[in-house]
Amino acid sequence: MFQSHGYIDNASKLGDYCRASLNDENDRTHLPDVPNDTWELYKCLRLTDELLEIFGELEVFQQLAQAGYRLREEPTLIRWTYSGRNRGAADHYHHDGHFGKGGQVSLMLLLEENVGKTHMRLVPDSRHAFGRKMYDALWSMPFRGRGRLFRLNDWLIECFSKTIRLEGPKDRLYYFNAGDNLHKAFPVANTTRTIFHLNLTLFESRLTPQQLSKINPDAHAAYWRQLLDLEPVSRPQPCVIQS
């Protein structure tokens, strides 16, 4: 059976690698070409053979390859402290499926325990929900005062839809189809969220030859050629991954 969201507990090997990379001075991370001032910390995690070996121990990557996905870009490490004023990015329930690019799957690893703190909320299986239709209508027609209608839509979603809090113990790895499921960051004052984040898509990869230069594809399972977009592949219809 296929589901559009789920999680893996105790992804500690990836968690340890990411935590060691948060403030490192070695070659594991680099700053992005375009800075993101929203976050307290925002780094790109270099794709290396060591990192791919860790990914390879997580079955979700093989499932995504079988479903036709590929990495959209390098993984990122993000830390955000919410003070009660800085609302951050994606302030409203939204989805990542614009322009006909299909469902985007997001992976999010909690690098510290996160219960009752700033977190992501997900509206499962909301591809055809009224809240999504309202969001699409508002997103496509910019006008003054639109923000109040976005907030009204958020309130209706919270009142009448089932939401899932993506929170939990350290080293829980969430995956969800961000194109099919409405989601938003839910800030809690004076709390910090530190995560590993990675997007995968069916139709778009922004990885450059330079970003892949530290990888020997032949050293890994064959499905990594699919995930790294190293050879032509068929373009399947959007689907979700197995829980």
N, C-alpha and C positions, 0 to 999 in steps of 0.2 A: 504493500500500500504506500502511496506517495502522499506526503504532507508538505505544506508550504512553509513550515517553521518547525524548529526544534532546538535542542541543545545537547552538548556533550560535556559531561562533568570531568574534572580532573585532567584537563589538557595542560598538565603541569610542565611538561617539557617545553612546549611553546611558550607558556607563561614565564618560565625561568629565562628563556632566551630573550624575550621581550623586555623583562625587567632589567636584565643585564645590559640591554641596549638603550635604555631610556636616557642615561647620562654618560654614555661611554665616549671614549676618545679614540676608539678603534674604527675599523672600516665597515661596521655593521649598518650604520645609518648615515643619512645626509639630509640637509634641509631641502625642501622642495623649491623648484624654480620660481613658483609663485607663492609668496608667504601668505599664511592665513592668520590674521591678527585676532580672530575670534577666540582661538584656543590659547591656553597658558603654555602648552607644549604641543608642537606639531612637527613630527619628523617622518621621513620616508625610511622604511626598512629595506635595505638592499636585498635583492634576490640573489642568493648564493646556494651552492650545493649543500652546505650545512643546513640552511633554512628549509630547502626542499626535502631533505631527508626527514626533518621534523614534520613538515606538512604530510609527507607520505605515510606517516603512522596514523593519520586521522582519516578514517574511511570516507568522510564527507567529500574530500577532494576527488577521490575516484568516482563517486556518485555524480558529482558535478561534471566531470569530464564525460561520463557516459551520457549525460543529459545534453551535452553540446556546449557547455559553458567554457569561457576562457577568462583569465585575469584581465580586468579592465586597466589596472595600473598597479604600481607597487603598493604593498601594504603600508599602512601608516600607524604611528603611535601617537595617541592623543590624550592630553590631560586638560580638563576643564574644571575650574573652581567657580561655582555660582555664588555670587555675593548677595543676590536678591535684586540686582538691577540689570546685570548684563545677560540678556535673554539668550544670546547665542544664535547659532544658525538654525534654520528649519523650525521656526517658532510655532508652526501650525501643523496639524495632521496633513500629511502629504504622501505621495508615492513617487517612485523613481521609474516611471514607465512612459515618459513623454516621447513624442516624436516617433512612435511606432518601433522603438528599439527593443521591445520585448521586456520580459521580466528580468530585473536586476537582482541577483542574490547578494546579500551582504553577510559577512562573517564578523562577529564582534566578540572578542575575548575580554572578560573582566580581569584586569591585572591586579585588582585588590577586591576584598570583600565589598559587596555593594547591596545592602538591604536598607531601605528607607532613605536612600540618598538620591542624588540626581541620576536619572536612568532613562532608558528608552521605553516607550509604550507602543504596543502593536495592536492593531485591530485585525484579527485573523480572518482570512477569506473574505476580504472586503472589496474585491475587484468590481463587483456590481452593486455595491452599497450606495445608498442615497448620499452619505457623507462624501464619498469619492466623486460622485457626479456633481455635487455642490462645489467641491474643491476645484474640479476641472473647469467648471463654468467661471468661477472667480479668478482662477489663475490665467485664463485666456483673455480676460477683459480687464486690464488695469484701469482703475478709476479712483478718485479721491474718496477716502472713507472705506475702502475695501477691507482694511484691516479689521474693522468692527464686525464685518460679516464673516471673515475668517474665524474670529473668536467665537461668534455665535455658532458656527459650524462645529468648532471644537467642543463647545459646551453640549451640543446635541449629540455628538458622537460619544462623549463621556457618559451622557445620561442614558442613551438607548442602545449602545453597542457594548459587547463584551470586549474588554481590553486585557492584554497580557503585559505584565511588567517584566522587562528584561533585566532582572536583578538577581542576585544570588551570591554564592560563595566565590572566592578567588579561583581563577582558572576555569570558570564555566565558559564554554564557547557556544555562543548563540549563532544560528544561521536562520535567515528568513528571506523570503522572496519580497524584496522591497518594491517591486513593481506591482505585485498583486495585493499587498497588505499595506493599508494606511499605517503610518507610524509617525512619531514625533519625540523629540527630547522633552522630558518632563523634569524641570529644574526644581531642586530642593535647596533652600537658602543655606549658605555656609557649609556646603558639602562639595566634595571633589569626586570626579569620575575619571579613571585612567583606563584606557582600552587599547587593544589592537584592533584595527579595522581593515577590511579588505572587501572590495566589490568585484563581482564577476558578472559578465553579460554574455548573451548569445551572439550579438552582432557587432560588438565594438571592443577593440583592444588598443590601448594607447602605449603599450610597452615599446620601447625603442631598442635597437641593437645594443646601444651602450648599457641600458639597464639589464640586458640579458648576458652581458659579456663575461660575468663571473660564474656562469652556469655551463656545465657540460651535460647536455640533454641525454647523452648515451649512458650516463652514470645513474639514471633514474628510470622508473617504470615508464613504459611507452606512452601511457596516458598523459604524461607531462608535456609531450609535444602538442597535444590538444589544448591543454590548459594555458600554455605559453604562446599559443597561436603561431607555432613554428611551421605548420604545413596546412595546405588548403583542406577545409572540412566542409561537410554539408551543413546547411543552416536549418536545424529543426525548429519546430514550433516551440514557443515558450512552455516550459513544464517546471515542475518542482522536484525537489530532491527527497530521497527516501529517508525517513526518520530511523 
